[in-house]
Amino acid sequence: MTTGNAPYVARDLAHVWHPCTQMKDHEQHLPLIPIRRGQGVWLEDYSGRRYLDAISSWWVNLFGHANPRINAAVREQLDSLEQVILAGFTHEPVIDLSEALVAIAPEGLTRCFYADNGSAAVEVAVKMSFHYWRNVGRQAKRRFITLSNSYHGETLGALAVGNVELYKEIYQPLLMDVITVPSPDCYEREAGESWAEHSRRKFAHMEATLAPHAHEVAAVIVEPLVQCAGTMRMYDPVYLELLRDACNRYEVHLIADEIAVGFGRTGTMFACEQAGIRPDFMCLSKGLTAGYLPLSTVMTTERVYAAFYDEYEKLNAFLHSHSFTGNPLACAVARASLRIFRDDNILERNRALAAHMGTRARELEDHPHVAEVRQRGMIVAIELVKDKATRAPYPWQERRGLVIYRHGIERGVLLRPVGNVVYFMPPYVITPDEIDLMVDVAREGIELATCD
């Protein structure tokens, strides 16, 4: 028996402040949807309506809601240990997970430092890079280089090294000064120019910035291959190859923020693999626990680790901490997720799903208001424009994406466009028929949003 959504909406609006939301919207034309349960790619509200989770609940869910194998791992761990301090103590789940991550990460990333969310992981990497240079006597290296249109989280350090103005502009007076280099975003490539050619050409800006600033730069931070919050803009792996080489030459760290793109999203376990590179720091979260529990880690090298390994009196230790660092429940979930990758050959299975999703999405390329359909593995993005010939965008004030979101909800599909970009980032357990539904509903929403 269902009670309906209304009682939960009223209780929520009395006390809950939602993220990334103008709360007045929920009191007017955008009703909240309280979710009672999830199963596979589906979410169900208290009125019994179902919604296909086309965005993996903000890019975190890999193997569906209420996955029985992951549920079993949670239950098993609950019976033995739910939480213990990781300072001075350890436990089997964090040891198992660390060994498993080192086994699949780019070779040379052998140390795992845990936190509880993606922004915290970026904070750890930024602090660790700065602290490393201090420990080795290079105190001048205290600045960071980031790409335009990048996003690395919303705590102050993570916000500083990002570049999406919507999130950053108002807090600018609180943020450290960084150096911003133009993104290799291939949406901006010239007519007839390949992704690789464009990305290689745009790297000239990075080279020109590193040359005069290397003495004061601790690290370059990038989202490998896809700038997700930056409207799913993508670039070629050659940029990462060139960047790794330049960071080596100029003695600058490379931080790879794989929080959104790691764990199979781009077609390989980690996006950096497609360039054949190893960053100095790799930040992981979101899919790390298949969307179950908050957990993040920063993987780094023995060289970095050694710079902090000393006698206590030297005060060289890295003192960053979180109460729930290496939480046993979260680590057990992450380990179960990695076993599913191994046992079910997920990356190979995803290739067929990605091919079908890309084929269906590219049917929209001829739409008069679609400038581009782009894809990297299990991420597909559809760029809407006011004028296809000039690629002039719709004014953000028109909120065209909101029309698509609302239509999706009416039709039972959770789509959450980023600005004027409709994207698909579904759980890996989605079926071809569910992909068809997802794309068909998006097409209907695009027609409604661009019909004037």
C-alpha positions, 0 to 999 in steps of 0.5 A: 500500500502506498501513501503517496509523495505529498507527506514526504515532500511537505516534511522535506521542505520544512527542514531539508536544504538540497544541494545544487538547487534553488529551493524556491523551484521546489515550492513552485514548478519543480516538485520534489520526488521522494524515492522509496526504493531502487532496483537495478536501473530503476527508482520508485517513488511513494506513489509507485511511479518508476524512473530510469536512472539515466545519470547513475544518481550523479554518476556514482551507481555502477551495478544498479540499485540494491545490487544483491552481491554488494548488499551481501558484502555490506551485511557481512561486514556489518556483522564484524566491524562498522568503523574504527579509527585508521590512525594507529589501527587497520583492518582487513577491508582497507588492506584488501581494497588497497591491494586490489587498487594497486593491482589495477591502477597504472603501474607505480601508483602503490600508496592509497590515502583515504578520505570520504568524498571526491572534493576531499580527495582533491584537497588531499592531492593538492595539499600532498603535492604542495607539502611534498615540494616543501619537504624536498626543499622546493618551497617556491613550488606552491601554485597550481595549473588547471584547465578552463571549464574544469571542475574538481569539487566544491570545498575551497581548495577543490573549488580554487583549482576548478574553473566552472564560473557558476560554482566558483565566481561568488567565492573567488575572494576566498580562493587561492590564486591558480593559473588557468590554461585553455582546455583542449575541449574538442567541441571547439575544434576547427572544421575538418580538424581531428580530435587528436590534432585539436588536442595537440594544438591546444597543448601549446598553451600548456607548454607556454605556461609551464615554461616560465612558471615551472619553478613556482608550480607544484602540480597540474590538475586535469580531468582525464578525457571528459570534463563532466560538470563542464557540460561533458566536454571531451578531448583526445588522449594525446593531450595527456601523453603530452602533459605527462611528458611536459610535467616530467621535463619541468618537474611538476606533479600531474594530478589526475582527477578520475573521480567521475571518469574512473571505474570504466566510465570512459571504456577503460578502468581508468581514463589515463590508461587510454594515454598510457600514462601514470599520474603522480596522484590519482583521485578516485571516488564516486564509482569506487563504492558503486554508489553505495557509501561515501569513500575516496582515495588518492593513489600516489607513488613511492617517491611521494610517500618517501618524502614524508617518511622520516623521524617524528622530530622532523615534522614531515608527516602528512597530518590530513585526516577524516574521522571516517578515513578508510571506513570498513563498510565502505571499503568492503563495498568497494572491494565487492564492486571490484570483484564484480568488474573481475568476475563479470568481465564488465569492461568487455560487456560495456563495449556492447552497451556503449556501442548501442547507446552511441548508435541510438544517440547519433540518430539525433545528429541531424536535429536542427538544434543539435550541434554535436553528439559526442561519446567516450565509453559509457558517457554520451552527450548531446549539445543543444544550440539555438543556431546550428550553423553558428553554434550560438547557444541558447541563453542560460536564462531560458532553462531549456534543460529544465523542460527536458528534465520535467518531460523525462520525469513525466515519462519515467526517465531521470535525465538531468541536463548540464546547461544545454547538454543532455547526457547519458551516464547510466548504470552498467546493468542497463539493457539495450531496451532500457537504452532505447527508452532513455534515448527516445524520451530524451529525443521527445524532451529535446523536441519540446525544448527546442520547438519555438 
